[in-house]
Amino acid sequence: MSSGSLAGAQLDALLTGDWLTRGPLLLSEDLTPRELESSLAFENARRFLAALLEAGALPATPEGGLAHAALDRLLDILRWGAPDYGARVRAEFRADLREGDLQPVRILRLVLERLGLIERGDGVFLPTVDTAGALEQQRAAWLFARMFRAYFRDFDHARSDAEDPAPEIHRHSAYSLWVIGQVGDAWWQTEDLLRLLLPRTVLAAETRRLTRLGGRAARAPGFRLVPGPLELLLRRFLEILPDYGLLESAPSLGKSTVAYPRYRKTPLFDRFIRFDFGVDPTPHLEVSPLGSLRLLR
């Protein structure tokens, strides 16, 4: 399949590497705790695990999510982008607060569970034999890299939200990261950046598939809109990268009716993610003012 940029063996290697020991995309495990201070996701993972160790267990629902009492406690413990976030959530949901209402917490719980740092007991979540060790300062870079891989490479979106899992979009996360590595030094409007993050053939195929799915959903009882591929990329990929400290955002300069921010990569992005295709020169992209890509070799 042609990607419109990388092709053949290079694209295959990018999509099949394990991100830690093989493949063109490799994550650094040499970062210091100080370098990771900007990562909300990393800080919240540490706070979650510390709270679990202190409590000994956090209550779970019969469906396997965190129960209201655990969520209420985490609202006070975790770090949020807005100081009044916890108060606003409590005012909106009161006693009806569920894990699905706190999507960042659900994603964090699923990531930590996948890493074997929490486990399910009888009506509770428990620490594992590895939980305390993961909080050691010398393992900060280890935890950060594995959290990042667990979400951006190995995550199962069917468990996190009600939208289409879109595994083909998720399978191309390494390609999306490569594009950001190429173009992210400048500020990008959300809409323009999103259009670059999938190979053209994948974007076209997923647009057709999700459009057909949306048509069937419109004829079914309980109709709801089916997000397109760019909307899924925004929610599940682009909006999550700032939580890892790899993108920064600023208010949009455009006149769009939707107030999407601008994004550019942070210095941590290039410190953490390295690309090496084993060829000289390494393939890189040239981006036109209209946002189209041309591969240079």
Buried (B, 14 or more C-beta within 10 A) or exposed (E): EEBBBBBEEBBEBBBEBEBBEEBBBBBBBEBEBEBBEBBBBBBBBBBBBBBBEEBEBBBBBEEEBBBBEBBBBBBEEBEBEEEEBBEEBBEEBEEEBBBEEBEBBBBBBBBBBBBEBBBEEEEBBBBBEBBEEBBEEEBBBBBBBBBBBBBBBBBEBEEBBEBBBBEEBBEBBBBBBBBBBBBBEEBBBBBBBBBBBBBBEBBEBBBEBBEEBBEEBEEEEEEEEBBBBBBBBBBBBBBBBBBBBBBBBEEBEBEEEEEBBBBBBBEBBBBBBEBEBEEEEEBBBEBEEEBEBEBEE
